[in-house]
Amino acid sequence: MKTGVLLCTCSGSADVRYKDVKGIEGAEVVELLDKACSEFGLEALKRDIERNDLDSVVVGCVYGKERFLEAVSEAGVNPEMVGFFNARDLCLSQNGRMGVEACKRAVSGEIEKLKSLPDPKNMAVNIGSKAVVVGGDEKSDLLAGNLDRYIDVVQVVPIETEVNELHLNRDFPVYRGDLLEVEGRVGDLNLVFEKNDFIDVDRCNGCGRCRVECDLGAITDGYRVMDICDDCGDCVDVCPVGAIEIGRSEKRVFSSDQALVSGELGFDESEFPSGVLVYGEDVFAAASDVIERSGGYRKDVWLDVDRELCSSVGPGGSEGCSYCVDLCPEDAVWIDGEGVNFDRALCSGCGACSSICPVSVPSHCVSNEPLFKLVDSVLYEEGGWLRKDPLRKHVLLFGSPDFFSDLAKKVVEVEIPPYIPVVVDPNSISAAAAVYSACRADAVVMAGGVTPAIDMAQAVVEAAGIGRISVLSGGMDLGWLQWFYGDVEAGNRLDIEPPSDYENRAALTGVLEKAGCSRDLVVEGEYSFGDISISDQCTLCNACANACSTGALEKIDNEIVFRHERCTACGLCVSVCPEECLKLEHKIDFGLLGEDVSVISSEMVCCEKCGREFISMEAYRKVVSSLEGESGGDRARLVKYCEDCRPLFALRDMSGD
């Protein structure tokens, strides 16, 4: 793939010369202009694409993206193959030669990302055109009315709401009820409402006869039945449309594809499954979101899923690993009796599930292999006899596009040290990729919250002394970035190669092996590693090994073998053991990595007829003990024969021979 790079000094605001940036790793051609977004700059970009037959472009400017995309498209480059990086604000305008070097490395990373991008995938998402609006205030009325122009709408107002002429004369159904719960998922929702004594607003024609007939005045002008009602039924008798129900309390369920719930009702969106939106003041934005999804649409596909090694559900529906479900912010992952499910229609591509899954059941499009190559691309060796590397320290700063956008606004006023920016959301970074980055760099900063994967990586590198990983959380802190860079010691880089296997667990253990970590280290904590011990009550029934989908437990002859590096601490083996003789301990024991450890063995009993080993001594004793007695003695004698020979002797006993 041929990649061109377009950098800009922004009318001289960045003090950089062409000779300083012409040698960017992986670039076919580099263009440095005073104003890249001008007509002259865009024409130069198109000429470079055509002259060098470029397949992709990295633009060192994030302003005016649409103009750049239009230009490259006219020159024959797929807009998907264009990367943007704020070279001016984050690097070129700061730190002199060190800033320029950081820029070159960051651009090399963008080139590597473009090279490793898979072919774009998208999918059709089919969602129906029904929506329920829950709320009776003016905003809810406005929202329901707007939606009714485009999709099928039902509005449900709370029981205490006073309905008005607008509600009574809607072109769509309006009901009363208090929302109890929402079941299902987007496209297949069931909204459950409490339906108490009330007037069916959808049937009511507003004639007012019920209010005239009621001696107690229990029916309000808003057609609500108050508590003073004595259930006489006079209003029911005079209602011409049968809209009044007295003395009934039941639930009403509405099926819908999507739902919108007023924030005035006190609900939080996290309480609901996917497809339910809690709206506030901006009802037009809420309406737009729902209309955009109604009837179907196309979206990017971020994940490939291979369930073969998944340990979410074991034999008999026993519950195991749920890391991906616990982390997904979009409610796009769930577990049923068959195993784990990923709703790629809801997936936002954050990568949290793929970063934490020990055996890479979900694989993000930017997963370990491209991340490892990206790290190598920005940490290439520079220098030699004639040139020293301008960067004394190689400190990687991982962050999302939004983070770097915010950082660019801040550094206009305050200069930060020459970090090497890596525009990758830390949520998508596995422990393996984080540890590898820490080994290859002098230090690593992850901008964002501490994910479980990063937490485990921090514990590993700290215990092994193979790098430094810190997390910048709680907002933008330029002072902390300056302090941390100054606190980093240069010369901590390890010259190691990527592992041969990029599955999360295999990649992590491969990195630790290549880093030469001491095998005496033990890291304790609630990480996705487990250590199994088995008591002598074990009968070698093999239930634990059968439940283990990752191969951490295996029955070989008369013993159970444990492989620590394959254990994900899912707990399925413990839950299925009929003897309750397994114990699981969360820890990473470096001494056990790569070892086959016999955790239990047993003497085997041989068949008295054919001599074949067929049952463990512990199992034999338990079976005989359970059968011995007044009625089981004869059957106990049969236990000493294997399953092939036993039927013959059982028939002999029955015939009396």
C-alpha positions as CSV (number, residue, x, y, z in Angstrom):
1,M,0.0,0.0,0.0
2,K,1.3,3.4,-0.9
3,T,0.6,6.2,1.6
4,G,1.1,9.9,1.2
5,V,1.4,12.4,4.1
6,L,0.2,16.0,4.0
7,L,1.5,18.3,6.8
8,C,0.8,22.0,7.3
9,T,2.6,24.8,9.1
10,C,-0.7,26.8,9.3
11,S,0.8,30.0,7.7
12,G,4.0,29.5,9.6
13,S,2.6,29.0,13.1
14,A,4.6,25.8,13.3
15,D,8.3,26.2,13.0
16,V,9.2,23.2,10.9
17,R,11.1,22.7,7.7
18,Y,10.6,20.1,4.9
19,K,14.0,18.4,5.6
20,D,12.9,17.7,9.1
21,V,9.8,15.7,8.1
22,K,10.7,14.2,4.7
23,G,11.9,10.9,6.2
24,I,8.7,9.6,7.8
25,E,8.6,5.8,8.1
26,G,6.2,4.2,5.7
27,A,5.4,7.3,3.7
28,E,5.7,7.2,-0.1
29,V,5.7,11.0,-0.3
30,V,5.5,13.8,2.2
31,E,4.1,17.3,1.4
32,L,4.7,20.3,3.8
33,L,2.6,23.3,3.0
34,D,1.9,26.7,4.6
35,K,-1.9,26.3,4.3
36,A,-2.9,22.7,3.3
37,C,-6.6,23.5,3.4
38,S,-6.3,26.2,0.7
39,E,-7.2,25.5,-2.9
40,F,-3.5,25.4,-3.7
41,G,-3.0,22.8,-0.9
42,L,-5.9,20.6,-2.0
43,E,-4.7,20.7,-5.6
44,A,-1.2,19.7,-4.5
45,L,-2.7,16.8,-2.5
46,K,-4.6,15.6,-5.6
47,R,-1.4,15.9,-7.8
48,D,0.5,13.8,-5.3
49,I,-2.1,11.1,-5.3
50,E,-2.2,10.8,-9.0
51,R,1.5,11.2,-9.6
52,N,2.5,8.6,-7.0
53,D,-0.5,6.3,-7.4
54,L,-1.4,6.5,-3.7
55,D,-3.8,4.2,-2.0
56,S,-4.1,6.1,1.3
57,V,-3.4,9.5,2.8
58,V,-2.5,10.8,6.3
59,V,-3.5,14.5,6.7
60,G,-1.8,16.3,9.6
61,C,-4.7,18.6,10.1
62,V,-8.1,17.9,11.7
63,Y,-9.8,21.1,10.6
64,G,-11.9,21.2,7.4
65,K,-12.0,17.4,7.1
66,E,-14.8,17.5,4.5
67,R,-12.7,19.5,2.1
68,F,-9.8,17.0,2.3
69,L,-12.1,14.0,1.9
70,E,-13.7,15.6,-1.1
71,A,-10.3,16.2,-2.7
72,V,-8.9,12.7,-2.1
73,S,-12.2,11.2,-3.4
74,E,-11.9,13.2,-6.6
75,A,-8.3,11.9,-7.0
76,G,-9.5,8.3,-6.7
77,V,-8.7,7.4,-3.0
78,N,-11.4,5.8,-0.9
79,P,-12.3,8.2,1.9
80,E,-12.1,5.2,4.3
81,M,-8.4,5.2,3.6
82,V,-7.7,8.7,4.9
83,G,-6.3,9.2,8.4
84,F,-6.4,12.6,10.2
85,F,-3.9,13.7,12.9
86,N,-3.6,17.1,14.6
87,A,0.1,17.4,13.9
88,R,0.3,21.1,14.4
89,D,-1.2,21.5,17.8
90,L,0.0,18.3,19.4
91,C,3.5,18.2,18.0
92,L,4.8,20.6,15.5
93,S,4.1,23.8,17.4
94,Q,5.9,22.5,20.6
95,N,9.2,21.2,21.8
96,G,11.3,22.0,18.6
97,R,13.1,19.0,17.1
98,M,11.6,16.7,19.7
99,G,8.1,17.8,18.8
100,V,8.9,17.1,15.1
101,E,10.2,13.7,15.9
102,A,7.1,12.9,18.0
103,C,5.0,14.0,15.0
104,K,6.9,11.8,12.6
105,R,6.3,8.8,14.8
106,A,2.7,9.5,15.4
107,V,2.2,9.8,11.6
108,S,3.9,6.5,11.1
109,G,1.4,5.1,13.5
110,E,-1.5,6.5,11.4
111,I,0.1,4.9,8.3
112,E,0.2,1.5,10.1
113,K,-3.4,1.9,11.1
114,L,-4.4,2.4,7.5
115,K,-2.4,-0.6,6.4
116,S,-3.9,-2.9,9.0
117,L,-7.5,-1.8,8.6
118,P,-9.7,-4.7,7.4
119,D,-12.0,-4.3,4.4
120,P,-14.9,-2.1,5.6
121,K,-17.9,-4.2,6.6
122,N,-21.5,-3.0,7.2
123,M,-24.8,-4.7,7.8
124,A,-28.4,-4.1,7.4
125,V,-30.3,-3.5,10.7
126,N,-34.0,-4.2,10.4
127,I,-36.1,-2.4,13.1
128,G,-39.8,-1.9,12.8
129,S,-41.5,1.5,12.8
130,K,-43.4,1.4,16.1
131,A,-42.6,3.6,19.1
132,V,-44.2,4.2,22.6
133,V,-43.8,7.6,24.1
134,V,-44.2,7.5,27.9
135,G,-45.1,10.9,29.4
136,G,-47.9,13.4,29.7
137,D,-46.2,16.8,29.9
138,E,-46.0,19.3,27.1
139,K,-42.6,18.0,25.8
140,S,-44.0,14.5,25.6
141,D,-47.1,15.7,23.7
142,L,-44.8,17.6,21.3
143,L,-42.5,14.6,20.8
144,A,-45.4,12.2,20.2
145,G,-47.0,14.5,17.7
146,N,-43.7,14.9,15.7
147,L,-43.1,11.2,15.6
148,D,-46.6,10.5,14.4
149,R,-45.7,12.1,11.1
150,Y,-43.2,9.4,10.3
151,I,-43.8,6.3,12.4
152,D,-46.6,4.5,14.3
153,V,-46.9,6.0,17.8
154,V,-48.6,5.1,21.0
155,Q,-48.5,7.6,23.9
156,V,-49.0,6.5,27.5
157,V,-49.5,9.2,30.1
158,P,-49.1,8.6,33.8
159,I,-52.2,7.7,35.8
160,E,-52.1,11.0,37.7
161,T,-52.0,13.1,34.5
162,E,-54.9,15.3,33.7
163,V,-55.6,14.7,30.0
164,N,-56.8,17.6,27.8
165,E,-58.5,18.1,24.5
166,L,-55.2,17.5,22.7
167,H,-54.9,14.0,24.2
168,L,-58.6,13.2,23.4
169,N,-58.3,14.2,19.8
170,R,-55.0,12.7,18.8
171,D,-54.7,10.8,15.5
172,F,-52.8,8.1,17.4
173,P,-53.7,6.0,20.5
174,V,-53.3,7.7,24.0
175,Y,-53.6,5.6,27.1
176,R,-53.1,6.0,30.9
177,G,-50.7,3.9,33.0
178,D,-47.6,4.0,35.1
179,L,-44.6,2.3,33.7
180,L,-43.5,-0.7,35.7
181,E,-40.8,-2.3,33.6
182,V,-39.4,-2.8,30.1
183,E,-38.5,-6.2,28.8
184,G,-36.7,-7.4,25.6
185,R,-34.4,-5.5,23.3
186,V,-34.5,-2.9,20.6
187,G,-36.9,-4.1,17.9
188,D,-38.7,-6.4,20.3
189,L,-39.7,-4.5,23.4
190,N,-42.5,-5.1,25.9
191,L,-43.5,-2.2,28.1
192,V,-45.4,-3.2,31.2
193,F,-47.8,-0.6,32.7
194,E,-50.0,-0.5,35.8
195,K,-53.5,0.0,34.6
196,N,-55.7,1.2,37.6
197,D,-59.2,2.7,37.8
198,F,-59.2,5.0,34.9
199,I,-60.9,6.3,31.8
200,D,-59.6,4.9,28.6
201,V,-58.3,8.1,27.0
202,D,-58.1,6.4,23.6
203,R,-61.9,5.6,23.6
204,C,-63.1,8.7,25.4
205,N,-64.8,11.3,23.1
206,G,-64.8,14.1,25.7
207,C,-68.6,14.3,25.9
208,G,-68.6,15.0,29.7
209,R,-71.6,12.9,30.6
210,C,-69.6,11.0,33.3
211,R,-68.7,14.2,35.1
212,V,-72.3,15.3,35.1
213,E,-73.6,12.0,36.3
214,C,-71.1,11.6,39.2
215,D,-72.7,12.9,42.5
216,L,-69.3,12.9,44.3
217,G,-67.5,14.9,41.7
218,A,-64.9,12.1,41.5
219,I,-64.1,12.6,37.8
220,T,-61.9,15.6,37.1
221,D,-62.0,17.9,34.1
222,G,-59.0,16.0,32.9
223,Y,-61.0,12.8,32.9
224,R,-59.2,11.2,35.8
225,V,-61.0,9.1,38.5
226,M,-60.0,10.3,42.0
227,D,-59.8,8.2,45.2
228,I,-63.2,9.5,46.5
229,C,-64.9,7.3,43.9
230,D,-67.3,4.8,45.6
231,D,-67.5,2.4,42.6
232,C,-71.2,3.1,42.1
233,G,-70.9,2.6,38.4
234,D,-73.3,5.4,37.3
235,C,-70.6,6.8,35.0
236,V,-70.1,3.5,33.4
237,D,-73.8,3.3,32.5
238,V,-73.9,6.6,30.8
239,C,-70.7,6.4,28.9
240,P,-71.7,6.1,25.2
241,V,-68.3,4.6,24.1
242,G,-67.5,2.2,27.0
243,A,-64.4,4.1,28.0
244,I,-64.7,3.8,31.8
245,E,-63.6,0.8,33.9
246,I,-64.2,1.0,37.6
247,G,-62.9,-1.3,40.3
248,R,-60.2,-2.9,38.1
249,S,-56.5,-3.1,38.6
250,E,-54.4,-4.9,36.1
251,K,-51.3,-4.7,33.9
252,R,-51.2,-3.6,30.3
253,V,-48.4,-4.6,28.0
254,F,-47.5,-2.7,24.8
255,S,-45.2,-4.2,22.2
256,S,-42.9,-1.8,20.4
257,D,-39.7,-1.5,18.4
258,Q,-38.5,1.5,20.4
259,A,-39.6,3.5,23.4
260,L,-39.0,7.1,24.7
261,V,-39.5,7.8,28.4
262,S,-39.8,11.4,29.8
263,G,-36.9,12.3,32.1
264,E,-39.6,14.0,34.3
265,L,-40.7,10.6,35.5
266,G,-37.4,10.0,37.3
267,F,-36.1,7.1,35.3
268,D,-32.5,6.6,34.3
269,E,-31.6,5.2,30.9
270,S,-29.3,2.6,32.6
271,E,-32.4,1.0,34.1
272,F,-33.7,0.0,30.6
273,P,-32.6,-2.4,27.9
274,S,-31.4,-1.2,24.5
275,G,-34.0,0.6,22.4
276,V,-35.3,2.8,25.3
277,L,-34.3,6.5,25.2
278,V,-34.9,8.8,28.2
279,Y,-35.4,12.3,26.8
280,G,-35.1,15.7,28.4
281,E,-35.5,19.2,26.9
282,D,-34.3,18.4,23.4
283,V,-37.2,16.4,22.1
284,F,-36.4,17.1,18.5
285,A,-33.0,15.3,18.9
286,A,-34.8,12.4,20.6
287,A,-37.3,12.2,17.7
288,S,-34.5,12.4,15.2
289,D,-32.6,9.4,16.8
290,V,-35.7,7.3,16.8
291,I,-36.8,8.1,13.2
292,E,-33.2,7.5,12.0
293,R,-33.3,3.9,13.3
294,S,-36.9,3.2,12.4
295,G,-37.6,1.0,9.4
296,G,-34.0,-0.2,9.2
297,Y,-30.6,1.2,8.4
298,R,-27.0,0.2,7.7
299,K,-24.1,0.4,10.2
300,D,-20.5,-0.5,10.5
301,V,-19.6,-4.0,11.8
302,W,-16.8,-3.8,14.4
303,L,-16.7,-7.4,15.7
304,D,-16.0,-10.9,14.5
305,V,-17.2,-13.6,17.0
306,D,-15.9,-17.1,17.5
307,R,-17.7,-18.8,20.3
308,E,-15.7,-22.1,20.3
309,L,-13.7,-21.3,23.4
310,C,-16.4,-19.3,25.2
311,S,-17.0,-20.3,28.8
312,S,-20.1,-18.2,29.5
313,V,-22.4,-21.3,29.9
314,G,-21.4,-24.8,31.0
315,P,-23.2,-28.1,31.2
316,G,-26.8,-27.9,32.5
317,G,-26.8,-24.1,32.0
318,S,-24.2,-23.5,34.7
319,E,-23.0,-19.9,34.7
320,G,-19.4,-19.0,33.9
321,C,-17.5,-16.1,32.5
322,S,-19.4,-12.8,32.0
323,Y,-16.6,-10.2,31.5
324,C,-17.9,-9.0,28.2
325,V,-21.5,-8.6,29.5
326,D,-20.4,-6.7,32.5
327,L,-18.3,-4.2,30.5
328,C,-20.5,-3.4,27.5
329,P,-21.8,0.2,27.8
330,E,-24.4,-0.4,25.0
331,D,-26.2,-3.4,26.4
332,A,-25.2,-5.2,23.2
333,V,-24.0,-8.4,24.9
334,W,-26.1,-10.9,26.8
335,I,-26.0,-14.5,27.8
336,D,-28.8,-17.0,27.4
337,G,-28.9,-20.8,27.9
338,E,-27.0,-21.3,24.7
339,G,-24.1,-19.0,25.4
340,V,-23.0,-15.4,24.8
341,N,-24.7,-13.2,22.2
342,F,-23.5,-10.0,20.5
343,D,-25.9,-7.6,19.0
344,R,-23.8,-6.0,16.3
345,A,-26.6,-3.6,15.5
346,L,-26.2,-2.0,19.0
347,C,-22.4,-2.3,19.1
348,S,-20.7,1.1,19.1
349,G,-17.2,-0.4,18.4
350,C,-15.7,0.7,21.7
351,G,-13.7,-2.6,21.9
352,A,-14.3,-3.1,25.7
353,C,-15.5,-6.7,25.2
354,S,-12.5,-7.7,22.9
355,S,-10.0,-6.1,25.3
356,I,-11.1,-8.2,28.3
357,C,-12.0,-11.5,26.8
358,P,-9.2,-13.9,27.7
359,V,-9.6,-16.1,24.7
360,S,-10.7,-13.4,22.2
361,V,-14.2,-14.7,21.5
362,P,-15.1,-11.2,20.2
363,S,-12.3,-9.8,18.0
364,H,-12.4,-6.1,17.4
365,C,-11.4,-4.9,13.9
366,V,-8.5,-3.0,15.6
367,S,-7.3,-5.9,17.9
368,N,-4.0,-7.2,19.1
369,E,-2.1,-7.8,15.8
370,P,-2.7,-4.3,14.4
371,L,-2.1,-2.7,17.8
372,F,1.3,-4.5,18.2
373,K,2.3,-3.4,14.7
374,L,1.2,0.1,15.5
375,V,3.4,0.2,18.6
376,D,6.3,-1.0,16.6
377,S,5.7,1.6,13.9
378,V,6.0,4.5,16.4
379,L,8.9,3.1,18.3
380,Y,11.3,2.4,15.5
381,E,14.9,2.9,16.2
382,E,16.3,6.2,15.0
383,G,19.9,7.4,14.9
384,G,23.2,5.8,14.0
385,W,26.7,7.2,13.4
386,L,25.5,10.4,11.8
387,R,22.3,11.2,13.6
388,K,21.0,10.9,17.2
389,D,17.4,10.3,18.1
390,P,16.0,13.7,19.1
391,L,13.7,12.0,21.6
392,R,15.5,11.3,24.8
393,K,12.4,9.5,26.2
394,H,9.8,7.5,24.3
395,V,6.6,7.9,26.1
396,L,3.4,6.8,24.4
397,L,0.1,8.7,25.1
398,F,-2.9,6.6,24.1
399,G,-6.2,8.4,23.8
400,S,-9.5,8.6,21.9
401,P,-10.0,11.1,19.1
402,D,-12.2,13.2,21.6
403,F,-9.4,13.2,24.1
404,F,-6.8,14.5,21.6
405,S,-9.3,17.1,20.4
406,D,-9.7,18.4,23.9
407,L,-5.9,18.3,24.5
408,A,-5.2,20.3,21.3
409,K,-7.4,23.1,22.6
410,K,-5.5,23.2,25.9
411,V,-1.9,23.1,24.6
412,V,-2.5,26.4,22.7
413,E,-1.8,28.1,26.0
414,V,0.4,25.5,27.9
415,E,3.2,23.5,26.4
416,I,3.3,19.8,27.2
417,P,6.3,17.4,26.8
418,P,6.9,15.5,23.6
419,Y,4.7,12.5,24.1
420,I,4.2,10.3,21.1
421,P,0.4,10.5,20.5
422,V,-1.4,7.2,19.6
423,V,-5.0,7.8,18.6
424,V,-6.6,4.6,19.8
425,D,-9.3,4.4,22.4
426,P,-7.8,2.8,25.5
427,N,-11.0,0.9,26.1
428,S,-10.1,-1.3,23.1
429,I,-6.6,-2.1,24.3
430,S,-6.0,-5.6,25.8
431,A,-3.7,-6.4,28.7
432,A,-1.3,-8.0,26.2
433,A,-1.1,-4.9,24.0
434,A,-0.6,-2.7,27.0
435,V,2.1,-4.8,28.5
436,Y,3.9,-5.0,25.1
437,S,3.7,-1.2,24.8
438,A,5.2,-0.8,28.3
439,C,8.1,-3.1,27.3
440,R,8.9,-1.4,24.1
441,A,8.5,2.2,25.4
442,D,10.0,4.0,28.3
443,A,6.5,4.5,29.7
444,V,2.9,4.5,28.7
445,V,-0.1,6.7,29.6
446,M,-3.7,5.7,29.0
447,A,-6.1,8.6,28.9
448,G,-9.4,7.6,30.3
449,G,-10.7,5.4,33.1
450,V,-9.0,2.2,34.3
451,T,-10.4,-0.7,32.4
452,P,-10.0,-4.2,33.8
453,A,-7.5,-5.0,31.0
454,I,-5.4,-2.0,31.8
455,D,-5.7,-2.7,35.5
456,M,-4.3,-6.2,35.0
457,A,-1.5,-4.9,32.7
458,Q,-0.5,-2.4,35.4
459,A,-0.3,-5.1,38.0
460,V,1.8,-7.4,35.7
461,V,4.4,-4.8,34.6
462,E,4.8,-3.5,38.2
463,A,5.4,-7.0,39.6
464,A,7.7,-7.9,36.8
465,G,9.5,-4.6,36.5
466,I,9.2,-4.5,32.7
467,G,7.8,-1.1,32.2
468,R,5.5,1.6,33.4
469,I,1.8,2.1,32.7
470,S,-0.1,5.1,34.2
471,V,-3.7,6.2,33.7
472,L,-4.8,9.8,33.2
473,S,-8.4,9.8,34.5
474,G,-10.8,12.4,35.9
475,G,-10.4,14.9,33.0
476,M,-7.6,16.8,31.4
477,D,-4.7,17.5,33.7
478,L,-1.8,19.2,31.9
479,G,0.2,19.6,35.1
480,W,0.1,15.8,35.7
481,L,1.2,15.2,32.1
482,Q,4.2,17.5,32.6
483,W,5.1,15.9,35.9
484,F,4.8,12.3,34.7
485,Y,7.0,12.9,31.7
486,G,9.6,14.4,33.9
487,D,9.4,11.5,36.3
488,V,10.0,8.9,33.6
489,E,13.6,7.5,33.3
490,A,14.9,6.9,29.8
491,G,16.5,3.7,28.8
492,N,13.8,1.3,30.1
493,R,12.9,-0.1,26.6
494,L,13.1,-3.8,25.9
495,D,13.9,-4.9,22.3
496,I,11.4,-7.8,22.1
497,E,9.4,-9.1,19.1
498,P,5.7,-9.6,19.0
499,P,4.3,-13.0,20.0
500,S,3.4,-15.6,17.4
501,D,-0.2,-15.9,18.6
502,Y,-2.4,-12.8,19.0
503,E,-5.3,-14.3,21.0
504,N,-5.4,-12.2,24.2
505,R,-4.2,-14.9,26.6
506,A,-1.6,-16.4,24.3
507,A,-0.4,-12.9,23.4
508,L,0.0,-11.9,27.0
509,T,1.9,-15.0,28.0
510,G,4.0,-14.8,24.9
511,V,5.1,-11.2,25.7
512,L,5.9,-12.2,29.3
513,E,8.1,-15.1,28.0
514,K,9.9,-12.9,25.5
515,A,10.5,-10.3,28.2
516,G,12.3,-12.9,30.4
517,C,10.2,-12.3,33.5
518,S,11.2,-14.1,36.7
519,R,9.2,-17.3,37.2
520,D,9.1,-16.6,41.0
521,L,6.5,-13.8,40.6
522,V,2.9,-14.1,41.7
523,V,0.3,-11.4,41.0
524,E,-2.8,-11.7,43.2
525,G,-6.1,-10.0,42.4
526,E,-9.5,-10.5,40.7
527,Y,-8.0,-10.9,37.3
528,S,-9.0,-13.3,34.6
529,F,-6.4,-15.9,35.6
530,G,-7.1,-18.8,38.0
531,D,-5.2,-21.5,39.9
532,I,-7.1,-24.7,40.5
533,S,-6.5,-27.2,43.3
534,I,-8.4,-30.5,43.7
535,S,-8.9,-32.5,46.9
536,D,-8.5,-36.2,47.2
537,Q,-12.3,-36.6,47.1
538,C,-12.0,-36.4,43.3
539,T,-13.3,-39.5,41.5
540,L,-11.8,-38.5,38.1
541,C,-15.4,-38.2,36.7
542,N,-14.1,-35.7,34.2
543,A,-17.0,-33.3,34.7
544,C,-14.5,-30.4,35.2
545,A,-12.5,-31.1,32.1
546,N,-15.7,-31.5,30.0
547,A,-16.9,-28.1,31.2
548,C,-13.6,-26.3,30.5
549,S,-13.8,-24.9,26.9
550,T,-10.3,-23.4,27.0
551,G,-8.3,-26.5,27.6
552,A,-7.1,-25.5,31.1
553,L,-8.2,-28.8,32.5
554,E,-7.7,-32.1,30.8
555,K,-8.0,-35.7,31.9
556,I,-5.0,-37.7,30.8
557,D,-5.0,-41.4,31.8
558,N,-5.4,-41.5,35.6
559,E,-4.8,-37.8,36.4
560,I,-6.2,-34.3,35.8
561,V,-3.8,-31.9,34.2
562,F,-4.0,-28.1,34.7
563,R,-2.7,-25.4,32.4
564,H,-2.6,-22.1,34.2
565,E,-2.1,-19.9,31.1
566,R,-5.4,-21.2,29.7
567,C,-7.5,-20.7,32.8
568,T,-9.8,-17.7,32.7
569,A,-11.2,-18.1,36.2
570,C,-14.7,-18.6,34.9
571,G,-15.6,-21.0,37.7
572,L,-17.5,-23.5,35.5
573,C,-15.3,-26.4,36.7
574,V,-16.2,-25.6,40.3
575,S,-19.9,-25.3,39.7
576,V,-20.2,-28.6,37.8
577,C,-18.1,-30.8,40.2
578,P,-20.4,-33.3,41.9
579,E,-18.0,-33.9,44.7
580,E,-17.4,-30.2,45.4
581,C,-13.7,-30.9,45.6
582,L,-12.3,-28.1,43.4
583,K,-11.0,-24.8,44.7
584,L,-10.4,-21.7,42.4
585,E,-8.0,-19.0,43.4
586,H,-7.6,-15.8,41.4
587,K,-3.9,-15.1,40.7
588,I,-1.2,-15.0,38.0
589,D,1.6,-17.4,38.9
590,F,4.5,-16.8,36.5
591,G,6.0,-20.1,37.5
592,L,3.0,-22.1,36.2
593,L,2.8,-20.4,32.8
594,G,3.5,-22.9,30.1
595,E,3.5,-25.9,32.5
596,D,1.3,-28.9,32.6
597,V,0.6,-29.5,36.3
598,S,-1.0,-32.7,37.6
599,V,-3.5,-31.5,40.2
600,I,-4.9,-34.9,41.1
601,S,-4.2,-38.5,40.3
602,S,-5.7,-41.8,41.4
603,E,-5.1,-45.5,41.4
604,M,-7.2,-47.1,38.8
605,V,-9.4,-50.3,39.3
606,C,-9.1,-53.0,36.7
607,C,-12.0,-55.1,35.5
608,E,-11.9,-58.6,37.0
609,K,-12.9,-60.1,33.7
610,C,-10.9,-58.3,31.0
611,G,-8.3,-56.5,33.1
612,R,-8.9,-53.1,31.6
613,E,-8.6,-50.0,33.9
614,F,-12.0,-48.4,33.9
615,I,-12.7,-46.5,37.2
616,S,-10.7,-44.6,39.8
617,M,-10.3,-46.2,43.2
618,E,-12.1,-43.3,44.9
619,A,-15.1,-43.6,42.6
620,Y,-15.1,-47.4,43.0
621,R,-15.2,-47.0,46.8
622,K,-18.0,-44.5,46.7
623,V,-20.2,-46.6,44.4
624,V,-19.7,-49.8,46.4
625,S,-20.4,-47.9,49.7
626,S,-23.6,-46.6,48.3
627,L,-24.8,-50.0,47.1
628,E,-23.8,-52.2,50.0
629,G,-26.7,-53.1,52.3
630,E,-29.7,-55.3,52.4
631,S,-30.8,-54.6,48.8
632,G,-27.7,-53.6,47.1
633,G,-25.2,-56.3,47.8
634,D,-25.7,-58.1,44.5
635,R,-25.4,-55.0,42.5
636,A,-22.2,-54.0,44.4
637,R,-20.5,-57.1,43.1
638,L,-21.1,-56.0,39.5
639,V,-19.1,-52.8,40.1
640,K,-15.8,-54.7,39.8
641,Y,-16.6,-55.3,36.1
642,C,-16.2,-52.7,33.3
643,E,-19.1,-51.3,31.3
644,D,-18.4,-53.9,28.6
645,C,-18.3,-56.9,30.8
646,R,-20.9,-55.9,33.4
647,P,-24.0,-56.7,31.3
648,L,-22.9,-60.3,30.8
649,F,-22.5,-60.9,34.5
650,A,-25.8,-59.1,35.3
651,L,-27.6,-61.5,32.9
652,R,-26.0,-64.5,34.6
653,D,-27.3,-63.2,38.0
654,M,-30.8,-62.9,36.6
655,S,-30.8,-66.4,35.1
656,G,-29.3,-67.9,38.2
657,D,-26.3,-69.5,36.4
